[in-house]
């Protein structure tokens, strides 16, 4: 015990490395409200005690500048294991920029790196440090972009069925008339027993959302309607939740950056399933706080995007139902990270043989994408 106390009494942060990388998509992509052709990845590594902790977020390149100019000087020299104190200090430092959006994503990336570093110092996988609630994290395939042809949509979904996935999500809302046929084609590709979800990315009005929830449920047995309205329209979400077919769940939260937003979302009784993103909601620290809120409200939690990063906290948080296996991020994490998990029987499992979250960034391989 004395040796342990001496070894871990302090762990001063010695160095912080930050990079921004713009990775093109493998095909044109669009959802109900946005078109894009590349994804920007922000990576941070924190060195202390002979180990390096890795964190990242999917954001704009300015987040890397925020980390380098505002957060790095704040945390350098401080104890890397004082994660709650550092989390609060980082948000306090960014007070004048607001606590959502880019600020929250910058803190998220650093917080993830601190948890990874701490677990590595202790020589344990991150899920062991957090406390394991389940052995594997169920996933659902996510893609089905509105820019895809009918053939591309069906091919993607059939490919996921071959990996053992039984849940699938597609984008809707850009071409309302075409969506009815697209949803039917998706159902045909995955069979009658699989679960089909749709994501409107705030493309609908309240009446449109209600109309299409009923159509999709009746014609293709859709069970999940994600972000039908603006995330701030809690009154509208509550209205939809009360009037959509009972088998259709309303999901929201991917743009939740602060604990206060999730509290208001829950108090408004606006959703059936809470979504949270470890790369946006304050990192592992924030994600576990959101999980505690969900547990208090007896609602399930589903993680948004960045599947490789959600495996460990997703296996530790009791209310978690499943994780989003998002096409873009799966491709990036598979190509640019060592240790990215592969699906087995419709789930992702943490690699308990690797300390921390088990991911290592391939800096050299990513160099050609550097911003």
Buried (B, 14 or more C-beta within 10 A) or exposed (E): EEEEEEEBEEBEBBEBBBBBBBBEBEEEBBBBBEEBEEBBBBBBBBBBBEBBBBBBBBBBBBBBBBBBEBBBEBBBEBBBBBBEEBBEBBBEBBEEEEBBBBBBBBBBBBBBBBBBBBBBBBEBBBBBBBEBBBEBBBBBBBBBBBBBEEEBBBEBBEEBBEBEBBBBBBBBBBEBEEBBEBBEBBBEBBEEEBBBBBBBBBBBEBEBBBEBBBBBBEEBBBBBBBBBBBBEBBEBBBBBBEEBBEEBBBBBBBBBBBBEBBBBBBEBBBBBBBBBBBBBBBBBBBBBBBBBBBBEBEBBBBBBBBBBBBBBBBBBBEBBBBBBBBBBBBBBBEEBBEBBBEBEEBBBBBBEEBBBBBBBBEBEEBEEBEE
